[in-house]
Amino acid sequence: MIDKKQPTIGLIEVPATGLYDAEGKNWTSLYRHRSLISKQVLISDLRAGGFDAQLVNLRDGDYSEEFGQIFWKGMTLRKTFVGGNIFALDPQAFDAWGITVNFSQDRQVSCLLIEHLAKGKRPIVVGGSDAVAEPHHYLQAGAAAVVLDKSGAANWAIFDYVLGKTPREDLTGVVLADGKQYARKTKAKSPEEWALPSVEVARECLGILPNVQGLVPIGSLVADIGCDRTCDFCMTPTYGTGYRRMTPKTALKWLEIQKEAGAVSINIGSDQFLARTLFPGGRDEILEITNGAREMGISLMWPNGLELRKTTLGAGRNYESTDLRPDEELIEALFGWNGKVGCPLAYIPAERPVFGRESYKKLLPWQEHCTLMKSVVRTGVPVIAYGIIIGLPDDDIDDLLRLEEAISELVDELVEINPKVEFQIACYSIAPLPGTPQSHNLRKLGLLQFEDSCVWGGLWTPTCNTHHLSYAQISDWQIRLSKIRRSASEFTNYSGEYSGLVSTASSNDSKIALANVS
């Protein structure tokens, strides 16, 4: 079997994890029907390496199954996977398996899947953010190897190795089932070096979600990896890739393929697209990519967020003399919407824009933040998801009351500028994401109340007390702040289908889950 010219690899997109209470409300995000951002890169890369890589999408089916329960905030939540049936997979259907686990809330169902596949005696390779941070969970479940290199540089050699072939190059950036670990290469692979997807692969990895353009196919592009910031709540600084980017020429090739595959909008999956502004000519690269997308008639969305500080004339630098006035041309290029092309949805990582800003070096002073937000709204962007974080160790009721008042006043001013803008508050709670300084600190302070990754990995089920408030009080505040000026929407909330926040969900996920588990 391993002598085939092209060994087969089944690349699995794991089912979504829901947390359902007795009333049928889901308390976490079911990230379904989304473009398969990492799979598009991985399938193309492995095919370029001589493997017959095939997508096995267990995210978007109509099956669901309960796999556990947890008592949280006075209620019993049913852990339920939604999508395809993991136990219906033939463990011997491929020569090898690949599984990506980026979100900690999917850890438990992914390990159930690995245990099932391991019965087929085919090697299983696991990657993704959660696996990079805590590989032992996946190795104990039966994985042959966990890839620690997020850039893709380790992929060909590790699949050669587990398939019994002589690796074409030394193993790098992986840990094996026996515990032996191979250090990452000093130089990570750049997105510029990634293999372009075929139109077929791009089409297979499209998502379909409603936005202001209708129920449209959504493609994806990861134009950059890494980040120049080191926020203590984020896993990206732990990846060790450095900041690496595609040239505009290559990025536009990816966009052309997405359009040919049928995409109307594109999710830009970069962690820090605007870090380009720190390099000579980087601002011009941003304009070339965004204007090029408009010219080909394809829209760009920013689900991972754009750092407002980098849309200033000072380009995000942290000097006292940095010019924090808006770069209006850049803001228009990123957020402008003319009714047909441009930016139909933007996520703004405001984090703690007023009180608690000290924890985040990337944030602007409040007045400058408000000025930038007004510039963004003037571009005509129709939907803004405004991300804030609560549950910091020192948070108390007074802090959250002042935060509520400040954001409410800001939203009122923004709606005066553009009465049609849909402003969604995405209020996250801090979480002990593995490998981050915040995770270490929360445990050291004794504030973490749950060690269940299905719960703390979802961000909508707070699991940490503050020095002044319980996790249940943080949850109540999360719901309260998320409803600031909320209006009825036909669009999927960026935060996913969480019925405590979205009164009328725009997908049938809850109906599917409830019908199957009742």
Secondary structure, 3 states (H helix, E strand, C coil): CCCCCCCEEEEEECCEEEEECCCCCECCCCCCCCCCHHHHHHHHHHHHCCCEEEEEECCCCCEEEEEEEEEECCEEEEEEEEECCHHHCCCCCCCEEEEECCCHHHHHHHHHHHHHHHHHCCCEEEECHHHHHCCHHHHHHCCCEEECCCCCCCHHHHHHHHCCCCCCCCCCCEEECCCCEECCCCCCCCHHHCCCCCHHHHHHCCEEEEECCEEEEEEEECCEECCCCCCCCCCHHHCCCCCEECCHHHHHHHHHHHHHHCCCEEEECCCCHHHHHHCCCHHHHHHHHHHHHHHCCCEEEECCCCCHHHHECCCCCCCCCCCCCECHHHHHHHHCECCCCECCEEEEEEECCCCCHHHCCCCCCHHHHHHHHHHHHHCCCCEEEEEEEECCCCCCHHHHHHHHHHHHHHHHHHHHHCCCCEEEEEEEECCCCCCCHHHHHHHHCCCECCCCHHHHCCCCCCCECCCCCCHHHHHHHHHHHHCCCCCCCCCCCCCCCCCCCCCCCCCCHHHHHHHHHC
